[in-house]
Amino acid sequence: MAVCPHCKKHVSLDIAHREFADSLEVHKELVGLMKKEIMYSCPHCDSILGFGFFLGGMATGRP
């Protein structure tokens, strides 16, 4: 189980597979048409946990 480095509360990427009742799903914001950028933030304190990106769209077949 992951822990937020700012508020020290448990967070999970998937709310269906969480182990603790007080953990919540990490917020994900997705933007972009060809280059998809994702920002992950803590559901408890809204601190930014990280960023990710991938190529998407018609070229790769990803949504």
C-alpha positions as CSV (number, residue, x, y, z in Angstrom):
1,M,0.0,0.0,0.0
2,A,1.4,3.4,-0.9
3,V,1.6,6.3,1.5
4,C,1.4,10.0,0.6
5,P,4.8,11.6,1.4
6,H,3.0,14.9,2.5
7,C,0.1,13.8,4.7
8,K,1.3,10.2,5.4
9,K,-2.2,8.7,4.6
10,H,-2.7,5.5,2.6
11,V,-3.6,5.9,-1.1
12,S,-4.3,3.4,-3.8
13,L,-4.4,3.4,-7.6
14,D,-7.6,1.3,-7.7
15,I,-10.4,1.8,-5.2
16,A,-11.7,-1.8,-5.8
17,H,-8.4,-3.4,-4.7
18,R,-7.7,-1.3,-1.6
19,E,-6.6,-3.1,1.6
20,F,-7.5,-0.4,4.1
21,A,-10.9,1.2,4.6
22,D,-9.4,4.7,5.0
23,S,-7.5,4.7,1.7
24,L,-8.9,6.4,-1.4
25,E,-8.2,6.3,-5.1
26,V,-5.4,8.6,-6.4
27,H,-6.9,11.4,-8.5
28,K,-5.8,11.2,-12.2
29,E,-6.1,14.1,-14.7
30,L,-5.5,13.2,-18.4
31,V,-5.1,15.8,-21.1
32,G,-3.9,15.8,-24.8
33,L,-4.9,14.2,-28.1
34,M,-1.7,12.7,-29.4
35,K,0.6,13.0,-26.4
36,K,-1.3,12.0,-23.3
37,E,-0.1,13.6,-20.1
38,I,-1.3,12.4,-16.7
39,M,-1.0,14.1,-13.3
40,Y,-1.5,12.0,-10.1
41,S,-2.6,13.8,-6.9
42,C,-3.4,12.6,-3.3
43,P,-7.1,12.4,-2.6
44,H,-6.6,13.5,1.0
45,C,-4.4,16.6,0.7
46,D,-4.4,17.2,-3.1
47,S,-0.5,17.2,-3.2
48,I,0.9,16.2,-6.6
49,L,2.4,12.7,-6.4
50,G,3.8,12.5,-9.9
51,F,3.4,12.8,-13.7
52,G,3.4,10.4,-16.6
53,F,2.9,10.5,-20.3
54,F,2.4,8.2,-23.3
55,L,1.7,8.5,-27.0
56,G,-1.9,7.9,-27.9
57,G,-4.4,8.5,-30.6
58,M,-4.9,6.9,-34.0
59,A,-1.1,6.2,-34.4
60,T,-0.9,3.8,-31.5
61,G,-4.5,2.7,-31.1
62,R,-4.7,3.9,-27.5
63,P,-7.6,6.0,-26.4
